[in-house]
Amino acid sequence: MRLTCFALKTITPQPSIKTIMETCGVSERTARRWVSGESDPDRGNYTLLKLTVKNRIMPKEWPESWEIKNGRLATGKSHSLSWQDIYYNGLFFSHYRSQHDKITELARVIDNHINDIKPLNLQELREMRANMEELLKENVASIENMFKLIRNLDQIKNIIQ
């Protein structure tokens, strides 16, 4: 078996015959010859397979106008995202979802303690709960909404304690 710089043996993880056929548009016979080392793909197909097995190619479901330009995901408009933007957005939405999930838990706590709360605080608590319900209905993940939720959660905890 010969080993050249474009040998499939150098790609980890090793692409399957099916992946090679679908990605490069070659016959099963050609794919098997590449896998066995009998022959090697050209530079373009080698690079395409390497990118494919490492999941470095945009999914077909993504808008065709999206592309990578200068290391940033360009969405076809004037806006583009760096990998850091995408990473921090993921963290933000994860935090937002966790705050969102706490609302249901907090609503249960409010219901369990509603009889123990002083009448003066009861109206204030009902208003805060209504505000949280409105934020849930909006279902818009924004920094402003996240901070509103956090403020409401803190205020409600102070009233209940």
BELFENUR-V450754 format. One record per helix or strand. SS is the DSSP state (A for helix, B for strand). FROM is the first residue (numbers start at 1). LEN is the number of residues. If there is no record, write none. Layout:
ss=SS from=FROM len=LEN
ss=SS from=FROM len=LEN
This chain:
ss=A from=8 len=3
ss=A from=17 len=8
ss=A from=28 len=9
ss=A from=43 len=11
ss=B from=67 len=3
ss=B from=72 len=3
ss=B from=80 len=2
ss=A from=83 len=34
ss=A from=119 len=20
ss=A from=143 len=18
